[in-house]
Amino acid sequence: MTDLSLPPQPDDLCGYGLRLRAWRADDSGDLTAMVRGSTDPEFLRWNTPLVHVTTEAEAAQAIRSRAEGWQRGDKAHFCVTEDGTVVGHVGLGLLDLRLRHARVGYWVLPEARGRGVARRALELCTRWAFEQAGLHRIDLGHALDHVASCRIAERCGYLPEGTLRDGMFEAGHQDAFRDVHLHARLATDPPPTGVASN
């Protein structure tokens, strides 16, 4: 990329039976889904959000902040839908267009788990990042013992690179840390196979 800006956010990024689109701050369904995802016990078991989203007002603010991040070129977040229903989130943070690098994260609502939604959303977002946004490297980090997230990363071609000591907060704390298993995928890596299968 030469202009150091993200392409416009697509509203029709489709593949693997999913559609990725912008979160909508004026859509009550989106707000409810974001609150549910952000307060889900399984999500909180593995993540300690820096900005807590527990109400629809906080969700609307988070959505506006992410839209502003897209304009600045340092965030690229998507609402994940399946058959028109919100099922999760995938997004790029710590995005540096000069270095062509970002870190990806995702979550899936409880009723959508076990169907490969996170894996399919991650792959769709990854391909967009490489092919449309011009990124070269995407990091993916998860708590060291988060086996499900490790499997998702590996199935999407994110190769393990090692352990970041005390690389993230302990669940529910901002004064204690735990190790992170780091994966990464390069634009030059071969694409994974079988992403759409369970």
C-alpha angles and dihedrals in degrees: 000000000000104000095055095224132114118247115252112286108266119230094194105049098146135171144119090032093301137103123210117203141153119288110248119225091196096051114094091201091056092047093050092048092050092050091048093049094045094049098039109127092226091053091048091048089067103026139051106199117218088211115039118220109195102138136046090247090056090046091053090050091049090051092050090048091052091050089052089049089055090053091050090047097237101102136040113182130172137195108226116221133181119194089347095306123115108243104164152316137271126179150156120239134173083040114178113184093188092057091033089228137128143160120239129213135175145176135190129208114250096250091055097051122112095036100089094256095139092047094049093045092048092052093047091049092045093053091049090050093052100037102035107020096041098232120160103192134029122187123208120192129182137171108283095247097042096115097175093054090047090055092049091051093049094046088054094052097258102146120215113250103176144273127311106210111230088351097154141024120274112251110286095001137096093185099058131056142207136195123270127215105221123212128173140186127202127208087239094055116105112262116254122251128226097026093141094052124088 
